[in-house]
Amino acid sequence: MTNGQAKQALVIDDEPDILELLTMTLSGMSIDCVTAENLAQAHQALEQQQFDLCFTDMRLPDGNGLDFVKTLQQQRPDMPVAVITAHGNVEHAVEALKSGAFDFVSKPLKLRMLRDLVATALKLSPEVPEQRERRSRDKLLGDTAPIRSLRGKITKLSRSQAPVYITGESGTGKELVARLIHELSARGDGPFVPINCGAIPAELVESEFFGHKKGAFTGAVADKQGLFQAADGGTLFLDEVADLPLMMQVKLLRAIQEKAVRPVGDHGEVNVDVRILSATHRDLATCVKEGSFREDLFYRLNVIELTVPPLRERQADIPILADHILNKLARNHGVNKPVISDAAMTTLHHYAFPGNVRELENILERAMTWAEAGSIETDDLMLPDSKPVEPSQPVVELPAGTAQDLESTLEDQERQMIMQALESTRWNKTAAAKKLGITFRALRYKLKKLELD
């Protein structure tokens, strides 16, 4: 199709009212429509011309709309397909997205949601998969099989609106993966808004998510926009989603389903168009079994699961990652980049990295401080001793009832680490949070919790 020509849409449904509504709506967006009442007519239309977008019902007189979606995934992978589902049928919606549908719309059709979907679908880049993979390779470094596989999945998911649940250990780069999915998607020009669900006090979660009106509660001195509204037209990344209070999980589910939020203290709803990506280092399925996470929200978030591999499963990537990290640190500190000696690199290869890539960053930043003559040696790495306790060493036994003592000890250690970070950065909280490997919001919460603010 040449520039200047009207976009073309194929609409497949055996209900005349649906066909008419879709045709009128798309025509109002300067999109020409070809309609089909069954799959046979649809296949015939596809043989005769090219389309930019397709809508198909789930159930058709001569077959299943999902089978048609799967066929198009093989024949026309770059053409976005939206599936029309029955109202409230989450299972069918999830099934459609897993089959490769770009998105779904529920009956009765809501014109606002329909227009948002079409606008986003038509923004999809015509890039070939190799170009998208190259863009992801520049951000997600590594040449091992696990990381190449991850990049391939990210490239595919970037052409969908499906919610993605990103799993992986702490420090593996789950937020980086979420950002990459966003940047490669049709929403790439829109905002990317990350939320650390575990760093927001329970009493403030609803206000943070949905915003509030002036006077809604003590301290609400002005209207405030919520993070959902801030992410409108873009992507909302819910990190550590397992930490959300149950009451908030109910409201989050409704916001996702209705694509609208109600600010605290407001009587009306605000429409929002966001894609939801979520992550946690915990096993969300186990949280569902334990009753701390709603099953219906789990299935709504976990449409596609994407696992980020730990560093120990891709140790051949350590030299590439280390070189990138040292380049970044040298730029930030205005110094020459040090080299890593062969012995130090061998030591890194044999280390298990329980903290993954984030730990590698911390180790190299510390090593740069100790390195002399521009070379990082094994001793500069200061890796923790991971040897098992020798049988001859006494094992300390804690008496019963010391849980409170343990908690206070851990708080003391946390307080000490935060104070050291603040003092070393001259009380620059943003820099201190980065040094500690946590978000600014998380640091602010901990300062309040430990009474350090």
C-alpha positions in Angstrom: 0.0 0.0 0.0 1.4 3.4 -1.0 1.5 6.5 1.2 -1.7 8.6 0.9 -4.0 5.6 0.4 -6.7 4.9 2.9 -6.0 2.1 5.4 -7.7 -1.2 4.7 -9.5 -3.4 7.3 -11.0 -6.8 7.1 -14.0 -7.3 9.4 -15.4 -10.9 9.9 -18.7 -11.4 11.8 -22.0 -13.1 11.0 -24.0 -10.4 13.0 -25.1 -7.6 10.7 -25.3 -5.1 13.6 -21.7 -5.7 14.6 -20.5 -5.4 10.9 -22.4 -2.2 10.6 -21.1 -0.7 13.8 -17.5 -1.6 13.0 -17.7 -0.4 9.5 -19.2 3.0 10.6 -16.6 3.4 13.3 -13.6 2.6 11.1 -15.0 4.7 8.2 -15.1 7.6 10.6 -11.3 7.0 11.1 -10.7 7.1 7.3 -10.3 3.3 7.1 -11.9 1.4 4.3 -13.6 -1.9 5.3 -14.2 -5.2 3.5 -16.7 -7.3 5.4 -17.0 -11.1 5.5 -19.8 -13.2 7.2 -17.7 -16.4 7.4 -14.1 -17.7 7.1 -14.5 -18.7 3.5 -15.3 -15.1 2.5 -12.5 -13.9 4.6 -9.9 -16.2 3.0 -11.2 -15.1 -0.4 -10.8 -11.4 0.5 -7.2 -12.1 1.7 -6.3 -13.6 -1.7 -7.6 -10.5 -3.5 -6.0 -7.7 -1.5 -3.7 -6.6 1.4 -5.1 -5.4 4.7 -3.6 -3.2 7.5 -5.9 -4.6 10.2 -8.4 -7.3 10.9 -11.3 -7.9 13.3 -12.8 -11.4 13.7 -15.5 -12.9 15.8 -14.7 -15.9 18.0 -17.5 -18.1 16.6 -18.3 -18.1 12.9 -20.7 -20.3 10.8 -17.9 -22.3 9.2 -15.2 -22.3 11.9 -13.4 -20.8 14.9 -12.0 -17.3 14.8 -9.0 -18.4 16.9 -7.9 -20.9 14.3 -8.1 -18.1 11.7 -5.8 -15.9 14.0 -3.3 -18.8 14.2 -3.3 -19.1 10.4 -2.8 -15.4 10.0 0.1 -15.5 12.4 1.9 -17.8 10.0 0.8 -16.1 6.7 0.6 -12.5 7.7 2.5 -12.1 11.1 2.8 -8.3 10.6 -1.0 -7.7 10.3 -2.6 -7.0 13.7 -5.8 -9.1 14.4 -8.3 -8.1 17.0 -10.8 -10.8 18.3 -14.4 -9.9 19.2 -15.4 -11.8 22.4 -18.5 -12.2 24.5 -18.9 -9.7 27.3 -17.0 -10.7 30.5 -15.5 -13.9 29.0 -12.0 -13.5 30.3 -11.0 -17.1 29.3 -11.8 -16.4 25.6 -10.0 -13.1 25.7 -6.9 -14.7 27.2 -7.1 -17.5 24.7 -7.2 -15.0 21.9 -4.1 -13.2 23.1 -2.2 -16.4 23.5 -3.2 -17.4 20.0 -1.4 -14.3 18.7 -4.2 -11.7 18.5 -3.0 -8.1 18.8 -5.9 -7.4 21.2 -9.6 -8.2 21.8 -12.8 -6.2 22.1 -15.8 -7.3 24.1 -19.5 -7.1 23.2 -21.3 -4.8 23.5 -18.6 -2.8 21.7 -17.4 0.4 23.3 -16.5 3.0 20.7 -13.8 4.6 22.8 -12.0 1.3 23.4 -12.5 0.4 19.7 -10.9 3.7 18.5 -8.0 3.4 21.0 -7.3 -0.2 19.8 -7.4 0.8 16.1 -5.2 3.8 16.6 -2.6 1.8 18.5 -2.7 -1.1 16.0 -2.0 1.2 13.0 1.1 2.7 14.8 2.8 -0.7 14.6 6.1 -0.4 12.8 6.5 -2.2 9.5 10.0 -3.2 10.6 11.0 -6.7 9.7 11.8 -9.1 12.7 15.5 -8.9 12.1 15.4 -5.1 12.5 13.5 -5.4 15.8 15.8 -8.1 17.0 18.8 -5.9 16.3 17.3 -3.0 18.3 16.7 -5.4 21.2 20.2 -6.7 21.0 21.6 -3.2 21.6 19.7 -3.0 24.9 19.6 -6.6 26.2 23.2 -7.6 25.9 24.5 -11.2 25.5 25.0 -13.9 22.9 24.1 -17.0 24.8 21.1 -19.2 23.9 18.9 -18.1 26.8 19.3 -14.4 26.1 18.9 -14.9 22.3 15.7 -16.8 23.0 14.5 -14.0 25.4 15.2 -11.3 22.8 13.1 -13.3 20.2 10.2 -13.5 22.5 10.4 -9.8 23.3 10.4 -9.0 19.6 7.2 -11.0 19.1 5.5 -9.7 22.2 6.2 -6.1 21.2 3.6 -6.5 18.4 0.8 -7.4 20.8 -1.2 -5.7 23.5 -1.3 -8.8 25.6 -0.4 -8.4 29.3 3.0 -9.9 30.1 4.0 -11.4 33.4 7.8 -11.2 33.7 9.4 -13.7 36.2 12.9 -14.0 37.3 15.2 -13.6 40.3 16.1 -10.2 41.8 18.6 -8.4 39.8 18.1 -10.2 36.5 16.8 -7.1 34.6 13.0 -7.5 34.6 12.4 -3.8 34.3 14.9 -3.6 31.4 12.9 -6.3 29.7 9.6 -4.4 30.3 11.1 -1.2 28.9 12.3 -3.0 25.8 8.8 -4.5 25.2 7.4 -1.0 25.5 10.0 0.7 23.3 9.6 -1.8 20.5 5.8 -1.7 20.6 3.3 0.7 19.0 3.2 2.5 22.3 6.9 3.3 22.2 6.3 7.0 21.7 4.1 7.0 24.8 5.1 7.0 28.5 6.6 4.1 30.3 5.6 4.3 34.0 7.2 1.8 36.4 5.6 1.2 39.9 7.3 -0.7 42.7 4.2 -2.0 44.4 6.1 -3.1 47.4 7.5 0.4 48.1 4.2 2.2 48.5 2.6 2.3 51.9 -0.7 0.4 51.9 -2.8 3.4 52.8 -1.4 5.4 49.8 -1.6 2.7 47.1 -5.1 3.7 45.7 -4.1 7.4 45.6 -0.8 6.5 43.9 -2.5 4.3 41.3 -5.7 6.3 40.5 -5.0 9.8 41.8 -7.2 11.8 44.2 -9.3 15.0 44.3 -8.5 17.9 46.6 -9.9 17.3 50.1 -10.4 13.6 49.5 -8.5 12.9 52.7 -6.2 14.7 55.2 -3.2 16.0 53.3 -4.9 16.0 49.9 -4.3 19.8 49.4 -4.7 19.6 45.6 -5.9 17.3 42.8 -3.3 14.7 42.0 -3.0 12.6 38.8 -2.5 8.9 39.4 0.1 6.6 37.8 -2.6 5.0 35.5 -3.4 8.5 34.0 0.3 9.2 33.8 0.7 6.1 31.6 -2.2 6.9 29.3 -1.3 5.9 25.8 1.7 4.0 27.0 2.7 1.2 29.3 2.3 0.6 33.0 4.9 -1.7 34.6 3.8 -3.2 38.0 7.0 -4.4 39.6 6.7 -6.7 42.7 3.0 -7.0 42.0 2.7 -9.8 44.5 3.0 -7.2 47.3 -0.2 -5.4 46.4 -2.8 -5.5 49.3 -5.9 -7.7 48.5 -8.3 -4.7 48.5 -6.2 -3.0 45.9 -6.1 -6.1 43.8 -9.9 -5.9 43.4 -9.7 -2.3 42.2 -6.8 -3.0 39.9 -8.7 -5.8 38.2 -11.6 -3.6 37.6 -9.4 -0.8 36.2 -7.8 -3.3 33.8 -11.1 -4.7 32.6 -12.9 -1.4 32.3 -9.9 0.6 31.1 -11.1 3.4 33.4 -10.1 4.5 36.9 -11.9 6.5 39.7 -9.7 8.9 41.5 -10.1 8.9 45.3 -12.9 11.3 46.3 -14.2 11.6 42.7 -17.7 10.6 41.6 -16.8 10.0 38.0 -14.4 7.8 36.1 -11.4 8.7 34.0 -10.8 6.7 30.8 -7.2 5.3 30.4 -5.6 3.4 27.6 -2.6 1.5 29.0 -0.8 -1.8 28.4 -0.1 -3.7 31.6 3.3 -5.5 32.2 4.0 -6.9 35.6 6.8 -8.7 37.4 7.8 -10.2 40.7 10.7 -12.4 42.0 8.1 -14.4 44.0 6.1 -17.3 42.7 2.7 -15.7 41.9 1.0 -19.1 41.5 2.0 -20.0 45.0 0.7 -16.7 46.3 -2.7 -17.6 44.7 -2.7 -20.9 46.5 -1.8 -19.3 49.8 -4.7 -16.8 49.3 -2.5 -13.6 49.3 -3.1 -13.0 45.6 -6.5 -13.1 43.7 -6.8 -15.9 41.2 -8.8 -13.8 38.7 -6.2 -11.0 38.7 -3.4 -13.6 38.3 -5.1 -14.9 35.1 -5.6 -11.4 33.8 -2.0 -10.4 34.3 -0.4 -13.8 33.4 -1.7 -14.0 29.8 1.9 -14.4 28.6 4.7 -15.4 31.0 8.2 -14.4 30.2 11.1 -15.7 32.3 14.4 -13.7 32.5 17.3 -16.2 33.0 19.6 -15.8 36.0 23.2 -14.8 35.3 24.6 -18.2 36.3 22.7 -19.7 33.4 24.4 -17.4 30.9 27.9 -17.0 32.3 29.4 -16.7 28.8 27.8 -13.3 28.7 29.8 -11.9 31.7 32.6 -10.4 29.6 30.1 -8.5 27.3 28.1 -7.3 30.4 31.3 -6.4 32.3 32.6 -4.3 29.4 29.3 -2.5 29.1 29.1 -1.8 32.8 32.7 -0.5 33.1 32.1 1.8 30.1 29.1 3.2 31.8 30.8 3.6 35.2 33.8 5.2 33.6 31.6 7.7 31.8 29.6 8.5 34.9 32.7 9.1 37.0 34.8 10.8 34.4 37.7 8.3 34.5 39.4 5.9 32.2 37.9 2.5 31.9 39.9 -0.1 33.7 40.6 -3.5 32.2 39.8 -6.8 34.0 42.7 -9.2 34.4 42.4 -12.8 33.1 42.5 -14.1 36.7 39.8 -11.7 37.8 37.6 -12.6 34.8 38.1 -16.3 35.6 37.0 -15.6 39.2 33.8 -13.9 37.9 33.1 -16.9 35.7 33.2 -19.2 38.7 31.0 -17.1 40.9 27.3 -18.0 41.3 26.0 -14.4 41.3 22.9 -14.8 43.6 22.2 -11.1 43.0 22.6 -11.5 39.2 23.4 -8.6 36.9 22.7 -6.0 39.6 25.3 -7.7 41.8 27.8 -7.8 38.9 27.3 -4.0 38.6 27.9 -3.5 42.3 30.9 -5.7 42.3 32.5 -3.8 39.4 31.7 -0.4 40.8 33.4 -1.4 44.1 36.3 -2.9 42.2 36.9 0.3 40.3 37.5 2.0 43.6 40.1 -0.4 44.7 41.8 -1.1 41.3 45.3 0.3 40.8 47.2 1.0 37.6 44.0 0.7 35.6 43.6 -3.0 36.1 41.0 -4.9 38.2 42.5 -7.9 39.9 40.9 -10.8 41.8 41.4 -9.2 45.2 39.7 -6.0 44.0 36.4 -7.9 43.3 36.1 -8.7 47.0 33.7 -11.5 46.3 31.9 -12.9 49.4 33.2 -16.3 50.6 30.7 -18.8 49.4 32.4 -21.8 51.0 30.2 -24.1 53.2 30.6 -23.9 57.0 33.4 -26.3 58.1 32.2 -29.0 60.5 34.8 -27.9 63.0 33.2 -24.4 63.2 30.6 -23.9 65.9 27.1 -23.5 64.7 25.2 -20.7 66.5 21.8 -21.9 67.8 19.2 -19.3 68.3 16.9 -19.8 71.3 13.1 -19.9 70.7 11.3 -16.5 70.6 14.1 -14.5 69.1 12.2 -13.5 65.9 11.7 -10.0 67.3 15.5 -9.7 68.0 16.2 -10.9 64.5 13.9 -8.3 63.0 15.4 -5.5 65.0 18.9 -6.6 64.1 18.0 -6.6 60.4 16.5 -3.2 60.8 19.7 -1.9 62.4 21.7 -3.3 59.6 19.4 -1.8 57.0 19.5 1.6 58.9 23.3 1.4 58.9 23.6 0.7 55.2 21.2 3.5 54.3 23.1 6.0 56.5 26.4 5.0 54.8 24.9 5.4 51.4 23.4 8.8 52.3 26.7 10.0 53.9 28.8 8.9 50.9 26.5 10.8 48.5 26.2 13.9 50.8 22.6 13.1 51.4 21.7 13.0 47.7 18.7 10.6 48.0 18.5 9.9 44.3 22.2 8.9 44.2 21.9 7.0 47.5 19.0 4.9 46.1 21.0 4.1 43.1 24.0 3.1 45.2 21.7 0.8 47.3 20.1 -0.7 44.2 16.6 0.4 45.0 14.1 2.9 43.6 13.9 6.5 45.0 10.4 5.7 46.1 11.5 2.6 48.0 14.3 4.6 49.7 11.8 7.3 50.7 9.5 4.6 52.2 12.4 3.0 54.1 13.5 6.4 55.5 10.0 6.9 56.8 9.7 3.4 58.2 13.1 3.6 59.9 12.4 7.1 61.1 15.4 8.6 59.3 13.6 11.4 57.5 
